[in-house]
């Protein structure tokens, strides 16, 4: 009887595990959304920047997807997994409510003259939406004019909602690059 209870407990635990496959985008789908405009969570990005993201949960540890931003910083830019995290406790980081899974990735700007790479913090939300934070450098003096060439960038793009097509249905983002 104890053995049966143990087996049932293990099975219940396994079925209770969070499956992130549901967050994968299919061909022709993207997560779309705008930057959060509050200055406290935005530095160096213009308040009108939009993002398009693809995500493949099966490839989260190798090639998790792509980013495109309306300011040209990213154009179908691959997010890169950081292999060293698989042996580091940071892999299990968690913050804030409503998040099913958080990831740390890296991404290089589409053009070399746009500066060094950025850290990408991707949060998959219980709601089915996604949230992306882009981070490069640290504050250094007065606020620079907005634009993707800034050495210090911080931006939260939320909520990113799954849509069919190229994000042209996102209000205010009709000018997203193809």
Legacy VTK file of the C-alpha trace (Angstrom):
# vtk DataFile Version 3.0
C-alpha trace
ASCII
DATASET POLYDATA
POINTS 178 float
0.000 0.000 0.000
2.854 2.382 0.836
4.501 1.593 -2.475
1.278 2.361 -4.364
0.947 5.685 -2.512
4.566 6.535 -3.346
4.095 5.714 -7.046
0.884 7.763 -7.193
2.635 10.666 -5.455
5.508 10.592 -7.938
3.099 10.434 -10.892
1.080 13.334 -9.499
4.292 15.319 -9.136
5.323 14.576 -12.692
1.986 15.579 -14.158
2.087 18.759 -12.095
5.350 19.859 -13.712
5.017 22.934 -15.830
5.172 22.194 -19.529
6.542 25.155 -21.456
5.875 23.599 -24.883
2.653 25.613 -25.040
4.761 28.781 -25.351
6.407 27.695 -28.612
5.403 29.735 -31.634
4.341 27.927 -34.773
5.332 29.009 -38.283
3.643 32.344 -38.947
3.224 33.188 -35.241
5.102 35.655 -33.064
4.868 37.233 -29.665
4.240 40.936 -30.215
4.227 43.949 -27.946
5.630 47.299 -26.934
8.194 48.551 -24.511
6.914 49.614 -21.104
7.100 53.406 -21.291
7.704 54.121 -17.587
11.178 55.719 -17.321
11.945 53.698 -14.199
12.130 50.522 -16.350
13.400 52.091 -19.569
16.789 53.626 -20.370
18.143 54.363 -23.818
15.106 52.969 -25.638
12.547 55.281 -27.234
9.076 54.933 -25.722
7.584 53.779 -29.041
9.748 50.678 -29.630
7.906 47.438 -30.443
9.164 43.869 -30.372
8.440 40.668 -32.236
9.737 37.403 -30.767
9.631 33.766 -31.798
10.249 30.998 -29.267
10.906 27.266 -29.521
10.698 25.530 -26.129
12.329 22.386 -27.550
15.425 24.399 -28.440
15.576 26.591 -25.329
19.035 25.273 -24.444
20.494 25.861 -27.926
18.579 28.192 -30.309
15.501 29.434 -28.449
14.155 31.855 -31.047
14.572 35.310 -32.557
14.018 38.962 -31.693
13.071 41.858 -33.964
12.642 45.426 -32.726
11.099 48.310 -34.603
14.152 50.522 -33.955
16.411 48.157 -35.923
18.461 47.001 -32.932
17.396 43.422 -33.706
16.216 42.022 -37.039
15.332 38.314 -36.774
18.296 38.138 -34.406
18.845 34.735 -32.819
18.724 34.563 -29.052
21.690 32.509 -27.901
21.568 30.113 -24.978
24.377 30.462 -22.432
25.691 26.892 -22.028
27.536 27.620 -18.783
24.191 28.237 -17.050
23.402 24.517 -17.247
25.986 24.047 -14.466
25.120 27.139 -12.449
22.401 27.792 -9.845
21.435 30.907 -11.796
19.655 28.546 -14.210
16.857 28.216 -11.654
16.368 31.936 -10.990
12.875 33.126 -10.196
11.414 36.560 -9.571
7.996 38.116 -9.330
4.588 36.506 -9.401
2.892 35.081 -12.458
6.005 33.623 -14.079
6.125 30.001 -15.140
9.750 29.960 -16.275
12.557 32.485 -16.672
15.498 32.268 -19.061
18.741 34.178 -19.585
19.950 34.464 -23.177
22.323 36.693 -25.137
21.688 38.523 -28.422
23.917 40.593 -30.689
22.610 43.740 -32.388
21.849 43.328 -36.094
24.617 45.764 -37.001
28.086 45.798 -35.427
28.002 49.605 -35.069
25.074 49.265 -32.623
27.432 48.246 -29.839
28.038 45.070 -27.882
25.588 42.298 -27.172
22.707 42.426 -24.737
21.449 40.132 -22.022
17.920 38.899 -22.686
15.734 37.923 -19.738
12.703 36.043 -21.040
9.808 35.312 -18.698
7.030 32.957 -19.756
3.918 34.073 -17.893
1.116 31.916 -16.462
-1.260 33.956 -18.655
0.372 32.572 -21.821
2.062 35.890 -22.576
5.788 36.598 -22.498
7.894 39.394 -21.065
11.362 40.354 -22.300
13.958 42.501 -20.576
16.923 43.741 -22.596
19.974 44.830 -20.614
23.319 46.247 -21.707
25.762 48.131 -19.526
24.938 50.240 -16.537
23.848 53.815 -16.043
26.652 56.264 -16.578
25.717 59.888 -16.088
22.827 61.762 -17.629
20.122 60.101 -19.695
21.289 59.754 -23.318
18.900 60.411 -26.187
16.902 57.317 -27.042
18.073 54.980 -29.775
19.650 51.566 -30.269
23.203 52.974 -30.394
23.298 53.804 -26.665
25.971 52.054 -24.614
23.598 51.522 -21.662
20.198 50.058 -22.428
17.436 48.708 -20.221
13.970 47.958 -21.472
11.012 45.832 -20.470
8.754 44.674 -23.279
5.447 43.496 -21.828
3.068 42.007 -22.376
4.118 40.205 -25.529
1.072 38.383 -26.850
1.059 35.581 -29.393
-0.341 36.681 -32.746
-0.596 35.321 -36.242
1.543 37.058 -38.832
4.136 39.773 -38.477
2.758 41.770 -35.525
1.038 44.302 -37.740
-2.132 43.739 -35.678
-0.366 45.130 -32.593
-1.837 48.604 -31.940
0.734 51.282 -32.592
3.189 48.870 -34.197
1.962 48.975 -37.787
5.423 50.013 -38.887
7.163 46.864 -37.577
9.821 45.701 -40.031
9.052 42.537 -41.978
LINES 1 179
178 0 1 2 3 4 5 6 7 8 9 10 11 12 13 14 15 16 17 18 19 20 21 22 23 24 25 26 27 28 29 30 31 32 33 34 35 36 37 38 39 40 41 42 43 44 45 46 47 48 49 50 51 52 53 54 55 56 57 58 59 60 61 62 63 64 65 66 67 68 69 70 71 72 73 74 75 76 77 78 79 80 81 82 83 84 85 86 87 88 89 90 91 92 93 94 95 96 97 98 99 100 101 102 103 104 105 106 107 108 109 110 111 112 113 114 115 116 117 118 119 120 121 122 123 124 125 126 127 128 129 130 131 132 133 134 135 136 137 138 139 140 141 142 143 144 145 146 147 148 149 150 151 152 153 154 155 156 157 158 159 160 161 162 163 164 165 166 167 168 169 170 171 172 173 174 175 176 177
